[in-house]
Amino acid sequence: MRADRLRTFAWGGLFAATLTLMTVAAAAVWIEQADERRAAFRAAEVRCLAENVYYEARGEQLVGQYAVAEVTMNRVASRAFPSTVCEVVHMRGAFSWTYEAPDLAPPYGYEWRRARAVASSVYDNIEAPLVNGALFYHATYVSPDWAATRSQVARLGRHLFYL
């Protein structure tokens, strides 16, 4: 009888050890998949941010590009706007280039590489804020009606920035 108990105990221990290893392996796979999902989400968000910088400000000085990216991220942080970069960028009426998106040439070259670097830096919050919480901006050569109802916080390059 004692040998049967020992055998049962040994099989039970082996089963428990196997189950533990399977649980650890499943957890490792789950963590790896979660990391891959986070990386894919970040890549998509940075791409949307880079597209916004590219199409809105590729002709601007670097400081102006950082400010445009910052406004986009300020909107993501605001309860008044969607909670992801891609949703903010493609929100109806948010940025003029999105109306023309099907007709625009794909981003390329030095300006695209620079826009991606700016976007990555701003997305990762590496740069110090430039436009003090601004949620809106427009080019200096236009005068939108809404500008009169907002407080201007900065002028960088050919853009005016507002709260």
C-alpha positions as CSV (number, residue, x, y, z in Angstrom):
1,M,0.0,0.0,0.0
2,R,2.8,2.3,0.9
3,A,4.4,1.9,-2.6
4,D,1.1,2.9,-4.3
5,R,0.9,6.1,-2.2
6,L,4.5,6.9,-3.1
7,R,3.7,6.3,-6.8
8,T,0.6,8.5,-6.6
9,F,2.6,11.1,-4.7
10,A,5.3,11.0,-7.3
11,W,2.9,11.2,-10.2
12,G,1.0,14.0,-8.4
13,G,4.3,15.9,-8.0
14,L,5.2,15.3,-11.6
15,F,1.8,16.5,-12.7
16,A,2.1,19.6,-10.5
17,A,5.6,20.4,-11.8
18,T,4.4,19.9,-15.4
19,L,1.4,22.1,-14.8
20,T,3.7,24.8,-13.2
21,L,6.0,24.6,-16.2
22,M,3.1,24.9,-18.6
23,T,1.7,27.8,-16.7
24,V,5.1,29.6,-16.7
25,A,5.5,28.9,-20.4
26,A,2.0,30.2,-21.1
27,A,2.7,33.3,-19.1
28,A,5.9,33.9,-21.0
29,V,4.0,33.5,-24.3
30,W,1.3,35.9,-23.1
31,I,3.9,38.5,-22.0
32,E,5.7,38.2,-25.3
33,Q,2.5,38.7,-27.2
34,A,1.6,41.6,-25.0
35,D,5.0,43.2,-25.7
36,E,4.5,42.6,-29.5
37,R,1.0,44.3,-29.3
38,R,2.4,47.3,-27.4
39,A,5.3,47.6,-29.9
40,A,2.8,47.4,-32.9
41,F,0.5,49.9,-31.2
42,R,3.5,52.3,-30.6
43,A,4.7,51.9,-34.2
44,A,1.2,52.8,-35.6
45,E,0.9,55.8,-33.2
46,V,4.3,57.1,-34.1
47,R,3.5,56.7,-37.8
48,C,0.3,58.7,-37.5
49,L,2.2,61.4,-35.5
50,A,5.0,61.4,-38.1
51,E,2.4,61.7,-41.0
52,N,0.9,64.7,-39.2
53,V,4.3,66.4,-38.7
54,Y,5.2,65.6,-42.3
55,Y,2.0,66.9,-44.0
56,E,1.4,69.8,-41.6
57,A,4.9,71.1,-41.0
58,R,7.6,69.4,-43.2
59,G,8.7,72.8,-44.5
60,E,9.1,74.3,-41.0
61,Q,12.2,74.5,-38.9
62,L,12.7,71.7,-36.5
63,V,11.2,73.6,-33.6
64,G,7.9,74.1,-35.5
65,Q,7.7,70.4,-36.3
66,Y,8.2,69.6,-32.6
67,A,5.4,72.1,-31.7
68,V,3.0,70.5,-34.2
69,A,3.7,67.1,-32.8
70,E,3.3,68.4,-29.3
71,V,-0.2,69.9,-30.1
72,T,-1.2,66.4,-31.4
73,M,0.0,64.8,-28.1
74,N,-1.7,67.5,-26.1
75,R,-4.9,66.6,-27.8
76,V,-4.4,62.9,-26.9
77,A,-4.0,63.9,-23.3
78,S,-7.1,66.1,-23.3
79,R,-10.5,64.7,-22.5
80,A,-12.0,66.9,-25.3
81,F,-10.3,64.7,-28.0
82,P,-9.9,61.0,-28.7
83,S,-7.4,59.0,-26.7
84,T,-5.0,57.8,-29.4
85,V,-2.8,59.6,-31.8
86,C,-4.3,58.0,-34.9
87,E,-7.8,58.9,-33.7
88,V,-6.8,62.5,-33.1
89,V,-5.0,62.9,-36.4
90,H,-7.8,61.4,-38.4
91,M,-10.6,63.1,-36.4
92,R,-13.0,64.8,-38.8
93,G,-11.9,68.4,-39.3
94,A,-8.8,68.1,-37.1
95,F,-6.1,68.6,-39.7
96,S,-6.5,69.8,-43.2
97,W,-4.2,67.3,-44.9
98,T,-6.4,64.4,-43.9
99,Y,-9.1,65.7,-46.3
100,E,-6.6,65.4,-49.1
101,A,-5.0,62.1,-47.9
102,P,-6.1,59.9,-50.8
103,D,-4.6,62.4,-53.2
104,L,-1.3,63.0,-51.4
105,A,2.0,61.5,-52.4
106,P,3.3,59.1,-49.8
107,P,5.8,60.5,-47.4
108,Y,9.5,59.9,-48.4
109,G,13.0,61.1,-48.2
110,Y,14.8,63.3,-45.7
111,E,11.7,65.1,-44.6
112,W,9.9,61.8,-43.8
113,R,12.9,60.5,-41.9
114,R,13.0,63.8,-39.9
115,A,9.3,63.7,-39.3
116,R,9.6,60.2,-37.9
117,A,12.5,61.2,-35.6
118,V,10.5,64.2,-34.3
119,A,7.4,62.0,-33.8
120,S,9.3,59.3,-31.9
121,S,10.9,61.9,-29.7
122,V,7.7,63.7,-28.9
123,Y,5.7,60.5,-28.5
124,D,8.3,59.2,-25.9
125,N,8.2,62.6,-24.2
126,I,11.9,63.2,-24.6
127,E,11.6,66.8,-25.6
128,A,10.7,69.7,-23.2
129,P,7.3,71.3,-24.1
130,L,7.4,74.2,-26.4
131,V,3.8,75.4,-26.6
132,N,2.5,75.2,-23.0
133,G,-0.4,72.9,-23.5
134,A,-1.6,74.3,-26.8
135,L,-4.4,72.3,-28.5
136,F,-4.7,74.3,-31.7
137,Y,-2.6,76.0,-34.3
138,H,-2.9,77.5,-37.7
139,A,-0.5,78.8,-40.4
140,T,0.3,82.5,-40.2
141,Y,-1.1,83.1,-43.7
142,V,-4.7,82.2,-42.7
143,S,-7.1,83.7,-40.1
144,P,-9.6,81.1,-39.0
145,D,-12.7,82.3,-37.1
146,W,-11.9,80.2,-34.0
147,A,-8.6,82.0,-33.4
148,A,-10.3,85.0,-31.9
149,T,-11.8,82.8,-29.2
150,R,-8.5,81.2,-28.1
151,S,-5.5,82.5,-26.2
152,Q,-2.3,82.5,-28.3
153,V,0.7,81.0,-26.5
154,A,3.4,80.9,-29.2
155,R,4.5,81.7,-32.7
156,L,7.0,79.3,-34.1
157,G,8.0,79.5,-37.7
158,R,4.9,79.9,-39.8
159,H,2.4,78.7,-37.2
160,L,0.5,80.3,-34.3
161,F,-0.3,78.1,-31.3
162,Y,-3.4,78.5,-29.0
163,L,-4.9,77.0,-25.9
